[in-house]
Amino acid sequence: MKLDFRHFADGYVVTAGDVEAELKRVGHELKPREIVMVNTRAGSRYGHDDYVSSGAGMGYEATIVPAGARRGDSPAPTRWSWDAPFVHTAKKYGETQDASLIWEGHKAAATSATATSRSCTTSSRWPADGFFVSCFPHKIRGASAGWTRAVAIFDDALMAGA
């Protein structure tokens, strides 16, 4: 299923409450091990000078709640982070000196059974639910991460008119 956070301002950090509100808005109840894709608006800025500063990011609690689901990532070409764009995080850190703000979504993923993947460029056209995602990873020897080919699979009836 997909959560749409494109309406948030650049640098906004999505909360657990935001996740619950979006689930309620689309009328979806998460199932165990369901993959959750997140659209943050960054993809619409790909190729523009403001790309690396565009879009919202997932906060610590938004990443780990609700438990049991898998997470996908912001549907944006070569999106470099699950977190808010770093230029915004750096500014907040400079004002507060609160190091917990830095890569909080990544830290949450590292402390829970959460996997993140990125770069689903066409997801703005996807429905909120009713599709499958298969990820075919590329293994890199000695690395802790690598890229994947994510493929969305739709029932033709769901995509009629999309």
DSSP file (Angstrom, degrees, kcal/mol; ACC not computed):
  #  RESIDUE AA STRUCTURE BP1 BP2  ACC     N-H-->O    O-->H-N    N-H-->O    O-->H-N    TCO  KAPPA ALPHA  PHI   PSI    X-CA   Y-CA   Z-CA
    1    1 A M              0   0    0      0, 0.0    36,-3.2     0, 0.0     2,-0.4   0.000 360.0 360.0 360.0 164.5    0.0    0.0    0.0
    2    2 A K  E     -a   37   0A   0    126,-3.2     2,-0.4    34,-0.2    36,-0.2  -0.962 360.0-155.8-126.4 135.4    1.1    3.6   -0.4
    3    3 A L  E     -a   38   0A   0     34,-2.9    36,-2.7    -2,-0.4     2,-0.7  -0.915  16.4-144.8-105.1 135.5    1.0    6.6    1.9
    4    4 A D  E     +a   39   0A   0     -2,-0.4     3,-0.2    34,-0.2    36,-0.1  -0.882  32.2 157.9-109.2 110.6    0.9   10.0    0.3
    5    5 A F    >   +     0   0    0     34,-3.2     3,-1.4    -2,-0.7    51,-0.2   0.008  36.5 117.8-115.9  25.5    2.8   12.7    2.1
    6    6 A R  T 3   +     0   0    0      1,-0.3    -1,-0.1    33,-0.1    34,-0.1   0.715  66.5  67.3 -66.3 -19.7    3.4   15.1   -0.9
    7    7 A H  T 3  S+     0   0    0     -3,-0.2    -1,-0.3     2,-0.0     2,-0.1   0.629  80.8  96.9 -77.9 -12.8    1.3   17.8    0.8
    8    8 A F  S <  S-     0   0    0     -3,-1.4    47,-0.1     1,-0.1    48,-0.1  -0.449  83.1-102.0 -77.9 152.3    3.9   18.3    3.6
    9    9 A A    >   -     0   0    0      1,-0.2     3,-2.2    -2,-0.1    -1,-0.1  -0.263  49.2 -80.9 -67.4 155.4    6.4   21.1    3.3
   10   10 A D  T 3  S+     0   0    0      1,-0.3    46,-0.2    46,-0.1    -1,-0.2  -0.355 119.5  18.8 -55.2 131.9   10.0   20.4    2.3
   11   11 A G  T 3  S+     0   0    0     44,-2.8    -1,-0.3     1,-0.3    45,-0.2   0.330  86.4 146.2  87.5  -7.6   11.9   19.1    5.3
   12   12 A Y    <   -     0   0    0     -3,-2.2    45,-2.5     1,-0.1     2,-0.7  -0.371  45.0-136.9 -62.1 140.1    8.8   18.2    7.3
   13   13 A V  E     -b   57   0B   0     43,-0.2    45,-0.2    -3,-0.1     2,-0.1  -0.903  18.3-131.2-104.2 114.4    9.4   15.1    9.5
   14   14 A V  E     -b   58   0B   0     43,-3.4    45,-1.9    -2,-0.7    48,-0.5  -0.387  24.0-152.2 -67.0 135.6    6.5   12.7    9.2
   15   15 A T     >  -     0   0    0     46,-0.1     4,-1.8    43,-0.1     5,-0.1  -0.532  29.9-105.6-103.6 170.0    5.2   11.5   12.6
   16   16 A A  H  > S+     0   0    0      1,-0.2     4,-2.5     2,-0.2     5,-0.2   0.875 123.0  56.4 -61.2 -37.6    3.4    8.3   13.7
   17   17 A G  H  > S+     0   0    0      1,-0.2     4,-2.5     2,-0.2    -1,-0.2   0.872 104.1  52.4 -62.2 -37.5    0.2   10.4   14.0
   18   18 A D  H  > S+     0   0    0      2,-0.2     4,-2.2     1,-0.2    -1,-0.2   0.893 109.0  50.1 -64.7 -39.7    0.6   11.5   10.3
   19   19 A V  H  X S+     0   0    0     -4,-1.8     4,-2.4     2,-0.2    -2,-0.2   0.943 112.0  46.9 -63.0 -47.9    0.9    7.8    9.3
   20   20 A E  H  X S+     0   0    0     -4,-2.5     4,-2.2     1,-0.2    -2,-0.2   0.899 111.8  51.3 -62.1 -40.5   -2.2    6.9   11.3
   21   21 A A  H  X S+     0   0    0     -4,-2.5     4,-2.4     2,-0.2    -1,-0.2   0.894 110.9  48.0 -64.4 -39.9   -4.1    9.9    9.8
   22   22 A E  H  X S+     0   0    0     -4,-2.2     4,-2.2     2,-0.2    -2,-0.2   0.897 110.0  52.0 -69.0 -39.6   -3.1    8.9    6.2
   23   23 A L  H  X>S+     0   0    0     -4,-2.4     5,-2.5     1,-0.2     4,-0.6   0.915 112.5  46.2 -60.6 -41.6   -4.2    5.3    6.8
   24   24 A K  H ><5S+     0   0    0     -4,-2.2     3,-0.7     3,-0.2    -2,-0.2   0.907 109.4  55.2 -66.1 -41.7   -7.5    6.5    8.1
   25   25 A R  H 3<5S+     0   0    0     -4,-2.4    -2,-0.2     1,-0.3    -1,-0.2   0.899 114.3  39.0 -59.4 -41.9   -7.9    8.9    5.1
   26   26 A V  H 3<5S-     0   0    0     -4,-2.2    -1,-0.3     2,-0.1    -2,-0.2   0.494 110.4-122.5 -89.2  -2.3   -7.4    6.1    2.6
   27   27 A G  T <<5 +     0   0    0     -3,-0.7     2,-0.4    -4,-0.6    -3,-0.2   0.906  61.5 142.5  67.1  43.0   -9.4    3.6    4.6
   28   28 A H      < -     0   0    0     -5,-2.5     2,-0.5    -6,-0.1    -1,-0.2  -0.952  39.5-159.7-123.9 136.2   -6.7    1.0    5.0
   29   29 A E        -     0   0    0     -2,-0.4     2,-0.0    -5,-0.0    -5,-0.0  -0.961  30.2-121.1-110.1 123.5   -5.7   -1.2    7.9
   30   30 A L        -     0   0    0     -2,-0.5     3,-0.0     1,-0.0    39,-0.0  -0.323  22.3-149.7 -66.2 143.0   -2.2   -2.6    7.7
   31   31 A K    >   -     0   0    0      1,-0.1     3,-2.0     4,-0.1    -1,-0.0  -0.785  36.2 -80.4-106.5 154.0   -1.7   -6.3    7.6
   32   32 A P  T 3  S+     0   0    0      0, 0.0    37,-0.2     0, 0.0     3,-0.1  -0.271 115.3   7.0 -53.7 136.8    1.4   -8.1    9.0
   33   33 A R  T 3  S+     0   0    0     35,-3.5    36,-0.2     1,-0.2     2,-0.2   0.566  90.3 151.2  66.8  12.2    4.3   -8.0    6.6
   34   34 A E    <   -     0   0    0     -3,-2.0    36,-3.2    34,-0.1     2,-0.4  -0.499  48.0-120.5 -71.0 142.0    2.5   -5.6    4.2
   35   35 A I  E     -c   70   0C   0     34,-0.2     2,-0.6    -2,-0.2    36,-0.2  -0.722  23.8-157.1 -85.8 130.9    4.9   -3.4    2.3
   36   36 A V  E     -c   71   0C   0     34,-1.9    36,-5.3    -2,-0.4     2,-0.3  -0.943   4.6-164.0-112.5 117.6    4.3    0.3    2.8
   37   37 A M  E     -a    2   0A   0    -36,-3.2   -34,-2.9    -2,-0.6     2,-0.4  -0.728   7.8-152.7 -95.1 150.0    5.5    2.7    0.1
   38   38 A V  E     -a    3   0A   0     35,-1.1     2,-0.6    -2,-0.3   -34,-0.2  -0.989   6.2-157.5-129.6 128.2    5.8    6.4    0.9
   39   39 A N  E     +a    4   0A   0    -36,-2.7   -34,-3.2    -2,-0.4    35,-0.1  -0.928  16.4 170.3-106.4 122.1    5.5    9.3   -1.5
   40   40 A T        -     0   0    0     -2,-0.6    16,-1.1   -36,-0.1    -1,-0.1   0.384  51.1-111.4-112.4   0.6    7.2   12.5   -0.2
   41   41 A R  S >  S+     0   0    0     14,-0.2     3,-1.0    34,-0.2     4,-0.4   0.229  87.6 114.0  85.9 -10.2    7.0   14.7   -3.4
   42   42 A A  G >   +     0   0    0      1,-0.2     3,-1.9     2,-0.2     4,-0.3   0.870  67.2  64.0 -59.9 -36.5   10.8   14.6   -3.9
   43   43 A G  G >  S+     0   0    0     32,-0.4     3,-1.3     1,-0.3    -1,-0.2   0.820  92.8  61.4 -58.8 -32.3   10.4   12.7   -7.2
   44   44 A S  G <  S+     0   0    0     -3,-1.0    -1,-0.3     1,-0.3    -2,-0.2   0.665 104.1  50.8 -70.0 -13.4    8.6   15.6   -8.8
   45   45 A R  G X  S+     0   0    0     -3,-1.9     3,-2.3    -4,-0.4     6,-0.3   0.402  76.9 130.2-102.7   0.7   11.7   17.7   -8.3
   46   46 A Y  T <  S+     0   0    0     -3,-1.3     3,-0.1    -4,-0.3    32,-0.1  -0.328  75.5  23.9 -57.1 132.9   14.1   15.2   -9.9
   47   47 A G  T 3  S+     0   0    0      1,-0.4     2,-0.3     2,-0.0    -1,-0.3   0.381 103.8 106.1  90.1  -3.4   16.3   17.0  -12.5
   48   48 A H  S X  S-     0   0    0     -3,-2.3     3,-1.8     1,-0.1    -1,-0.4  -0.745  82.1-114.2-106.8 156.9   15.7   20.4  -10.8
   49   49 A D  T 3  S+     0   0    0     -2,-0.3     3,-0.4     1,-0.3    -1,-0.1   0.773 114.4  52.9 -60.3 -27.6   18.2   22.4   -8.7
   50   50 A D  T >  S+     0   0    0      1,-0.2     3,-1.4    -5,-0.1     4,-0.5   0.290  74.9 109.8 -93.4  11.5   16.2   22.0   -5.5
   51   51 A Y  G X  S+     0   0    0     -3,-1.8     3,-1.6    -6,-0.3    -1,-0.2   0.907  75.3  50.9 -54.6 -48.7   15.9   18.2   -5.7
   52   52 A V  G 3  S+     0   0    0     -3,-0.4    35,-0.4     1,-0.3    -1,-0.3   0.611 115.1  44.0 -71.4  -9.0   18.1   17.4   -2.8
   53   53 A S  G <  S+     0   0    0     -3,-1.4     2,-0.3    32,-0.1    -1,-0.3   0.337  96.4 101.5-110.8   5.8   16.2   19.8   -0.5
   54   54 A S    <   +     0   0    0     -3,-1.6   -12,-0.1    -4,-0.5   -45,-0.1  -0.646  60.9  24.5 -97.7 147.6   12.7   18.8   -1.6
   55   55 A G  S    S-     0   0    0     -2,-0.3   -44,-2.8   -14,-0.1   -14,-0.2  -0.008  76.4 -80.8  96.6 163.7   10.2   16.5    0.1
   56   56 A A        -     0   0    0    -16,-1.1     2,-0.3   -46,-0.2   -43,-0.2  -0.331  39.7-142.7 -88.5 177.0    9.3   15.4    3.6
   57   57 A G  E     -b   13   0B   0    -45,-2.5   -43,-3.4    27,-0.1     2,-0.5  -0.948  19.8-100.3-141.1 163.5   11.1   12.6    5.4
   58   58 A M  E     -b   14   0B   0     24,-2.4    47,-0.4    -2,-0.3    26,-0.2  -0.731  34.9-144.8 -90.1 126.3   10.1    9.8    7.8
   59   59 A G     >  -     0   0    0    -45,-1.9     4,-1.6    -2,-0.5     5,-0.1  -0.206  31.5 -94.4 -78.5 175.7   10.7   10.4   11.5
   60   60 A Y  H  > S+     0   0    0      1,-0.2     4,-1.5     2,-0.2     3,-0.5   0.955 124.0  40.5 -56.7 -56.4   11.7    7.8   14.0
   61   61 A E  H  > S+     0   0    0      1,-0.2     4,-1.6     2,-0.2    -1,-0.2   0.843 112.3  55.7 -66.9 -34.1    8.2    6.9   15.2
   62   62 A A  H  4 S+     0   0    0    -48,-0.5    -1,-0.2     1,-0.2    -2,-0.2   0.803 107.6  51.6 -67.1 -27.6    6.7    7.1   11.7
   63   63 A T  H  < S+     0   0    0     -4,-1.6    -2,-0.2    -3,-0.5    -1,-0.2   0.861 116.5  36.5 -76.9 -36.7    9.3    4.5   10.6
   64   64 A I  H  < S+     0   0    0     -4,-1.5    -2,-0.2    -5,-0.1    -1,-0.2   0.594  96.5 113.3 -94.8 -10.1    8.6    2.0   13.4
   65   65 A V     <  +     0   0    0     -4,-1.6     2,-0.1     1,-0.2   -46,-0.0  -0.913  67.8  31.5-111.8 137.7    4.8    2.4   13.7
   66   66 A P  S >  S-     0   0    0      0, 0.0     3,-1.1     0, 0.0    -1,-0.2   0.576  92.6-138.0 -82.5 145.1    2.7    0.5   13.0
   67   67 A A  T 3  S+     0   0    0      1,-0.2     3,-0.1    -2,-0.1    -2,-0.1  -0.222  78.5  37.0 -65.3 151.0    4.7   -2.6   13.9
   68   68 A G  T 3  S+     0   0    0      1,-0.3   -35,-3.5   -36,-0.1    -1,-0.2   0.105  89.4 103.9  97.8 -22.4    4.7   -5.7   11.7
   69   69 A A    <   -     0   0    0     -3,-1.1    -1,-0.3   -37,-0.2     2,-0.3  -0.546  67.2-125.8 -89.2 158.9    4.6   -4.0    8.3
   70   70 A R  E     -c   35   0C   0    -36,-3.2   -34,-1.9    -2,-0.2     2,-0.4  -0.711  24.2-132.6 -94.8 154.3    7.5   -3.6    6.0
   71   71 A R  E     -c   36   0C   0     44,-0.8   -34,-0.2    -2,-0.3     2,-0.1  -0.897  17.7-171.9-111.5 139.8    8.5   -0.2    4.7
   72   72 A G        -     0   0    0    -36,-5.3     2,-0.3    -2,-0.4   -35,-0.1  -0.118  30.2-114.7 -97.0-153.7    9.2    0.8    1.2
   73   73 A D        -     0   0    0     43,-0.1   -35,-1.1    -2,-0.1    47,-0.2  -0.834  38.6 -53.0-141.6-177.6   10.6    4.3    0.5
   74   74 A S        -     0   0    0     -2,-0.3     2,-1.7     7,-0.2    45,-1.3  -0.351  54.0-124.4 -60.9 124.0   10.0    7.6   -1.0
   75   75 A P        +     0   0    0      0, 0.0   -32,-0.4     0, 0.0   -34,-0.2  -0.521  66.3 120.5 -73.9  88.7    9.0    7.1   -4.6
   76   76 A A  S >  S-     0   0    0     -2,-1.7     3,-1.7   -34,-0.1    43,-0.3  -0.990  70.9 -97.9-150.6 139.6   11.6    9.3   -6.2
   77   77 A P  T 3  S-     0   0    0      0, 0.0     3,-0.1     0, 0.0    42,-0.1  -0.411 104.8 -12.9 -62.7 131.3   14.4    8.6   -8.7
   78   78 A T  T 3  S-     0   0    0      1,-0.2     2,-0.1    -2,-0.1    40,-0.0   0.753  84.7-176.3  46.8  32.9   17.7    8.1   -6.9
   79   79 A R    <   -     0   0    0     -3,-1.7    -1,-0.2    -5,-0.2    -3,-0.1  -0.422  14.3-153.6 -57.7 126.4   16.2    9.5   -3.7
   80   80 A W        +     0   0    0     -2,-0.1     2,-0.3    -3,-0.1    -1,-0.2   0.495  62.4  29.9 -90.3  -5.2   19.1    9.5   -1.4
   81   81 A S        -     0   0    0      1,-0.1    -7,-0.2     2,-0.1    -1,-0.1  -0.997  47.7-149.9-157.3 150.4   17.4    9.2    2.0
   82   82 A W  S    S+     0   0    0     -2,-0.3   -24,-2.4    -9,-0.1    -1,-0.1   0.714  89.6  75.1 -79.9 -27.3   14.4    7.9    3.9
   83   83 A D  S    S-     0   0    0    -26,-0.3     3,-0.1     1,-0.2   -24,-0.1  -0.204 103.6 -74.4 -79.6 171.7   14.9   10.9    6.2
   84   84 A A  S    S-     0   0    0    -26,-0.2    -1,-0.2   -27,-0.2    19,-0.2  -0.317  72.7 -74.6 -59.8 151.5   14.0   14.5    5.6
   85   85 A P    >>  -     0   0    0      0, 0.0     4,-1.5     0, 0.0     3,-1.4  -0.239  46.5-124.5 -52.0 135.9   16.5   16.3    3.2
   86   86 A F  H 3> S+     0   0    0      1,-0.3     4,-3.3     2,-0.2     5,-0.3   0.775 104.3  67.8 -62.4 -29.2   19.6   16.8    5.2
   87   87 A V  H 3> S+     0   0    0    -35,-0.4     4,-1.2     1,-0.2    -1,-0.3   0.880 106.4  43.1 -58.5 -35.7   19.8   20.6    4.5
   88   88 A H  H <> S+     0   0    0     -3,-1.4     4,-2.1     2,-0.2    -1,-0.2   0.887 114.0  49.8 -75.6 -40.4   16.6   20.9    6.7
   89   89 A T  H  X S+     0   0    0     -4,-1.5     4,-2.8     1,-0.2    -2,-0.2   0.904 108.4  53.8 -64.0 -41.2   17.9   18.5    9.4
   90   90 A A  H  X S+     0   0    0     -4,-3.3     4,-2.5     1,-0.2    -1,-0.2   0.885 107.9  50.3 -61.2 -39.3   21.2   20.4    9.6
   91   91 A K  H  X S+     0   0    0     -4,-1.2     4,-1.6    -5,-0.3    -1,-0.2   0.933 111.7  47.1 -64.9 -45.3   19.4   23.6   10.2
   92   92 A K  H  X S+     0   0    0     -4,-2.1     4,-2.1     1,-0.2     5,-0.3   0.905 112.5  50.3 -62.5 -41.2   17.3   22.1   13.0
   93   93 A Y  H  X S+     0   0    0     -4,-2.8     4,-3.9     1,-0.2    -1,-0.2   0.920 107.5  54.0 -62.7 -42.8   20.4   20.5   14.5
   94   94 A G  H  < S+     0   0    0     -4,-2.5    -1,-0.2     1,-0.2    -2,-0.2   0.842 113.3  43.3 -59.6 -33.8   22.2   23.9   14.4
   95   95 A E  H  < S+     0   0    0     -4,-1.6    -1,-0.2    -5,-0.1    -2,-0.2   0.823 131.2  21.1 -79.7 -32.8   19.3   25.4   16.3
   96   96 A T  H  < S-     0   0    0     -4,-2.1    -2,-0.2    -5,-0.1    -3,-0.2   0.671  81.4-139.9-111.9 -21.9   18.9   22.6   18.9
   97   97 A Q     <  +     0   0    0     -4,-3.9     2,-1.0    -5,-0.3    -4,-0.1   0.737  51.9 148.3  59.0  24.4   22.2   20.7   19.0
   98   98 A D    >   -     0   0    0     -6,-0.3     3,-1.6    -5,-0.2    -1,-0.2  -0.785  31.4-170.7 -92.8 100.3   19.9   17.6   19.2
   99   99 A A  G >  S+     0   0    0     -2,-1.0     3,-1.5     1,-0.3    -1,-0.2   0.679  76.2  77.0 -67.5 -17.6   21.8   14.8   17.5
  100  100 A S  G 3  S+     0   0    0      1,-0.3    -1,-0.3    -3,-0.1     7,-0.1   0.694  84.4  66.6 -66.9 -15.5   18.8   12.5   17.6
  101  101 A L  G X  S+     0   0    0     -3,-1.6     3,-0.9     2,-0.1     2,-0.5   0.705  78.6  97.2 -74.1 -20.6   17.4   14.5   14.7
  102  102 A I  T <  S-     0   0    0     -3,-1.5     5,-0.1     1,-0.3   -16,-0.0  -0.614 109.8 -21.7 -80.6 118.4   20.1   13.3   12.3
  103  103 A W  T 3> S+     0   0    0     -2,-0.5     4,-2.5   -19,-0.2    -1,-0.3   0.833  82.3 160.8  54.6  39.6   19.0   10.3   10.2
  104  104 A E  H <> S+     0   0    0     -3,-0.9     4,-2.1     1,-0.2     5,-0.1   0.856  70.5  51.5 -61.5 -36.4   16.3    9.4   12.7
  105  105 A G  H  > S+     0   0    0    -47,-0.4     4,-2.1     2,-0.2    -1,-0.2   0.912 110.7  48.2 -65.6 -41.8   14.4    7.4   10.2
  106  106 A H  H  > S+     0   0    0      2,-0.2     4,-1.9     1,-0.2    -2,-0.2   0.909 110.5  52.0 -63.4 -41.5   17.5    5.4    9.3
  107  107 A K  H  X S+     0   0    0     -4,-2.5     4,-1.1     1,-0.2    -2,-0.2   0.897 108.8  50.6 -62.4 -40.0   18.2    4.8   13.0
  108  108 A A  H >< S+     0   0    0     -4,-2.1     3,-0.6     1,-0.2     4,-0.5   0.916 109.0  51.2 -63.2 -42.6   14.7    3.5   13.5
  109  109 A A  H ><>S+     0   0    0     -4,-2.1     5,-0.8     1,-0.2     3,-0.7   0.860 108.1  53.2 -62.7 -34.9   15.1    1.1   10.6
  110  110 A A  H 3<5S+     0   0    0     -4,-1.9    -1,-0.2     1,-0.2    -2,-0.2   0.741 111.1  45.9 -73.0 -22.5   18.3   -0.1   12.1
  111  111 A T  T <<5S+     0   0    0     -4,-1.1     2,-0.3    -3,-0.6    -1,-0.2   0.365 114.6  47.2-102.2   4.9   16.7   -0.9   15.5
  112  112 A S  T < 5S-     0   0    0     -3,-0.7     2,-1.9    -4,-0.5   -48,-0.0  -0.829  98.2 -91.1-135.8 174.5   13.6   -2.6   14.2
  113  113 A A  T   5S+     0   0    0     -2,-0.3     2,-0.4   -49,-0.1    -3,-0.1  -0.378  81.2 130.7 -84.4  59.5   12.7   -5.3   11.7
  114  114 A T      < -     0   0    0     -2,-1.9     2,-0.4    -5,-0.8    -2,-0.2  -0.930  39.2-167.6-119.3 136.0   12.3   -2.7    9.0
  115  115 A A        -     0   0    0     -2,-0.4   -44,-0.8   -44,-0.1     2,-0.4  -0.951   7.8-159.4-117.8 142.9   13.8   -2.6    5.5
  116  116 A T        +     0   0    0     -2,-0.4     2,-0.3   -46,-0.1   -44,-0.2  -0.953  11.0 176.6-121.7 145.4   13.8    0.4    3.3
  117  117 A S        -     0   0    0     -2,-0.4     2,-0.3   -46,-0.1     3,-0.1  -0.917  13.4-154.6-136.2 165.0   14.1    0.6   -0.5
  118  118 A R        +     0   0    0     -2,-0.3    30,-0.2     1,-0.1    32,-0.2  -0.824  48.1  54.6-135.5 168.3   14.0    3.6   -2.7
  119  119 A S        +     0   0    0    -45,-1.3     2,-1.0   -43,-0.3    31,-0.2   0.894  37.3 158.4  81.7  49.1   13.3    5.0   -6.2
  120  120 A C    >   -     0   0    0    -46,-0.3     3,-1.3   -47,-0.2    -1,-0.2  -0.810  18.5-175.1 -98.8  93.1    9.8    4.0   -7.4
  121  121 A T  T 3  S+     0   0    0     -2,-1.0     3,-0.3     1,-0.3    -1,-0.2   0.658  72.8  45.6 -71.3 -19.5    9.5    6.8  -10.0
  122  122 A T  T >  S+     0   0    0      1,-0.2     3,-2.0    -3,-0.1    -1,-0.3   0.324  75.6 108.2-105.5   9.3    5.9    6.2  -11.1
  123  123 A S  G X   +     0   0    0     -3,-1.3     3,-1.6     1,-0.3    -1,-0.2   0.672  60.8  76.6 -67.4 -16.1    4.2    5.7   -7.8
  124  124 A S  G 3  S+     0   0    0     -3,-0.3    -1,-0.3     1,-0.3    -2,-0.1   0.746  97.9  49.8 -63.6 -18.7    2.3    9.0   -7.9
  125  125 A R  G <  S+     0   0    0     -3,-2.0    -1,-0.3     2,-0.0    -2,-0.2   0.453  92.0 102.5 -95.1  -2.4    0.0    7.2  -10.3
  126  126 A W  S <  S-     0   0    0     -3,-1.6     2,-0.0    -4,-0.2     5,-0.0  -0.463  75.4-113.9 -81.3 152.2   -0.5    4.2   -8.1
  127  127 A P        -     0   0    0      0, 0.0    -1,-0.1     0, 0.0  -125,-0.1  -0.288  34.4-103.1 -71.8 170.2   -3.7    3.6   -6.1
  128  128 A A  S    S-     0   0    0   -127,-0.1  -126,-3.2     1,-0.1     2,-0.3   0.815  95.9 -12.2 -66.9 -29.9   -3.4    3.7   -2.2
  129  129 A D  S    S+     0   0    0   -128,-0.3    -1,-0.1     1,-0.1     3,-0.1  -0.929  90.2  85.9-155.5 179.9   -3.6   -0.1   -2.1
  130  130 A G  S    S+     0   0    0      1,-0.3    25,-0.6    -2,-0.3     2,-0.3   0.776  72.0  97.7  92.4  28.2   -4.3   -3.2   -4.1
  131  131 A F  E     -D  154   0D   0     23,-0.1    -1,-0.3    -3,-0.1     2,-0.3  -0.921  61.5-128.6-139.5 166.4   -1.0   -3.9   -5.8
  132  132 A F  E     -D  153   0D   0     21,-2.5    21,-3.2    -2,-0.3     2,-0.4  -0.877  13.2-155.6-114.5 149.5    2.0   -6.1   -5.2
  133  133 A V  E     -D  152   0D   0     -2,-0.3     2,-0.4    19,-0.2    19,-0.2  -0.995   7.3-172.3-125.4 127.8    5.7   -5.0   -5.0
  134  134 A S  E     -D  151   0D   0     17,-2.7    17,-3.1    -2,-0.4     2,-0.5  -0.970   8.3-157.6-116.1 135.4    8.5   -7.4   -5.8
  135  135 A C  E     -D  150   0D   0     -2,-0.4    15,-0.2    15,-0.2    -2,-0.0  -0.957   4.8-164.0-117.6 125.5   12.1   -6.3   -5.2
  136  136 A F  E     -D  149   0D   0     13,-2.3    13,-2.3    -2,-0.5     2,-0.1  -0.889  21.6-149.3-109.1 101.2   15.0   -7.9   -7.0
  137  137 A P  E     -D  148   0D   0      0, 0.0     2,-0.6     0, 0.0    11,-0.3  -0.315   9.4-140.4 -77.4 152.2   18.2   -6.9   -5.1
  138  138 A H        -     0   0    0      9,-2.8     2,-0.3    -2,-0.1     9,-0.1  -0.957  24.9-139.7-105.4 117.8   21.7   -6.5   -6.5
  139  139 A K        -     0   0    0     -2,-0.6     2,-0.5     7,-0.1     7,-0.1  -0.610  13.9-164.2 -83.7 136.6   24.2   -8.0   -4.1
  140  140 A I    >   -     0   0    0     -2,-0.3     3,-2.0     3,-0.1     5,-0.1  -0.977  26.0-118.9-121.6 117.7   27.4   -6.1   -3.5
  141  141 A R  T 3  S+     0   0    0     -2,-0.5     3,-0.1     1,-0.3    -2,-0.0  -0.307  95.1   5.7 -59.4 129.9   30.2   -8.0   -1.8
  142  142 A G  T 3  S+     0   0    0      1,-0.3    -1,-0.3     2,-0.0     2,-0.3   0.474 103.8 119.5  79.5   3.3   31.2   -6.4    1.5
  143  143 A A    <   -     0   0    0     -3,-2.0    -1,-0.3     1,-0.1    -3,-0.1  -0.678  60.1-146.2-102.4 155.8   28.5   -3.8    1.4
  144  144 A S  S    S+     0   0    0     -2,-0.3     2,-0.3    -3,-0.1    -1,-0.1   0.505  85.2  15.2 -93.5  -5.9   25.7   -3.2    3.9
  145  145 A A        +     0   0    0     -5,-0.1     2,-0.3     2,-0.0    -1,-0.1  -0.961  61.2 173.0-155.9 168.5   23.3   -2.1    1.2
  146  146 A G        -     0   0    0     -2,-0.3     2,-0.1    -3,-0.1    -7,-0.1  -0.947  37.7 -76.6-166.1 179.8   22.8   -2.1   -2.6
  147  147 A W        -     0   0    0     -2,-0.3    -9,-2.8    -9,-0.1     2,-0.3  -0.431  37.5-160.7 -89.1 165.3   20.2   -1.2   -5.2
  148  148 A T  E     -D  137   0D   0    -11,-0.3     2,-0.8   -30,-0.2   -30,-0.1  -0.975  23.2-124.5-140.6 153.7   17.2   -3.2   -6.2
  149  149 A R  E     -D  136   0D   0    -13,-2.3   -13,-2.3    -2,-0.3     2,-0.5  -0.900  32.6-160.4 -97.8 107.7   14.8   -3.3   -9.1
  150  150 A A  E     -D  135   0D   0     -2,-0.8     2,-0.5   -15,-0.2   -15,-0.2  -0.781   6.7-168.7 -92.4 130.9   11.4   -2.7   -7.6
  151  151 A V  E     -D  134   0D   0    -17,-3.1   -17,-2.7    -2,-0.5     2,-0.4  -0.979   9.8-151.6-124.5 123.1    8.5   -3.9   -9.7
  152  152 A A  E     -D  133   0D   0     -2,-0.5     2,-0.5   -19,-0.2   -19,-0.2  -0.788  10.5-158.3 -92.5 136.2    4.9   -3.0   -9.0
  153  153 A I  E     -D  132   0D   0    -21,-3.2   -21,-2.5    -2,-0.4     2,-0.3  -0.968  12.5-171.8-120.5 124.0    2.3   -5.5  -10.1
  154  154 A F  E     -D  131   0D   0     -2,-0.5     2,-0.5   -23,-0.2   -23,-0.1  -0.841  28.9-121.7-118.6 149.9   -1.3   -4.4  -10.7
  155  155 A D    >>  -     0   0    0    -25,-0.6     4,-1.3    -2,-0.3     3,-1.2  -0.785  31.1-130.3 -80.0 128.9   -4.6   -6.0  -11.4
  156  156 A D  H 3> S+     0   0    0     -2,-0.5     4,-0.6     1,-0.3     3,-0.2   0.830 106.5  58.5 -53.6 -35.0   -5.7   -4.4  -14.7
  157  157 A A  H >4 S+     0   0    0      1,-0.2     3,-0.6     2,-0.2    -1,-0.3   0.854 103.9  52.2 -65.5 -33.4   -9.2   -3.6  -13.2
  158  158 A L  H <4 S+     0   0    0     -3,-1.2    -1,-0.2     1,-0.2    -2,-0.2   0.826 111.1  47.0 -69.3 -31.7   -7.5   -1.6  -10.4
  159  159 A M  H >< S+     0   0    0     -4,-1.3     3,-2.6    -3,-0.2    -1,-0.2   0.430  76.1 129.5 -94.9   0.9   -5.6    0.5  -12.9
  160  160 A A  T << S+     0   0    0     -4,-0.6    -3,-0.0    -3,-0.6    -4,-0.0  -0.387  86.7   5.7 -58.3 120.7   -8.4    1.3  -15.3
  161  161 A G  T 3         0   0    0     -2,-0.2    -1,-0.3     1,-0.0    -2,-0.1   0.431 360.0 360.0  84.8   0.1   -8.4    5.1  -15.7
  162  162 A A    <         0   0    0     -3,-2.6    -2,-0.1   -35,-0.0    -3,-0.0   0.489 360.0 360.0 -79.2 360.0   -5.2    5.6  -13.7
